[in-house]
Amino acid sequence: MKNLFVRNLGSEVTPEELRRLFEAYGQVGQVHIVLDRDTGLPRGFAFVEMTNEAEGEKAIKALTGSDLRNGRERNLQLLHGWYILNLSWAADGNSLSAAAKSKSTILYCTH
């Protein structure tokens, strides 16, 4: 599985549009466009989960720097790690690992 970070997206881009774009290179698991928690509007970036590592690499090579709409360049980057913000002081490494294991492989967890 390969998680991709897509940035420089216009607010009009939909998850369905991103899914169709990436499906040209392989099977897509999930597409998540990040929304602002206060306004509910897209923040201009998304995460696309490709179910196959090689297909994810193929999508990166084909789509990096390409235009999606309105002349905005799209820069694809691999998601190398997770940064979790706004944690309770009561959170510890064990609770963070347990919460994240359902989403990805945990190699190292620091608190």
Secondary structure, 3 states (H helix, E strand, C coil): CEEEEEECCCCCCCHHHHHHHHHCCCCEEEEEEEECCCCCCEEEEEEEEECCHHHHHHHHHHHCCCECCCCCECEEEECCCCCCCCCCCCCCHHHHHHHHCCCCCCCCCCC
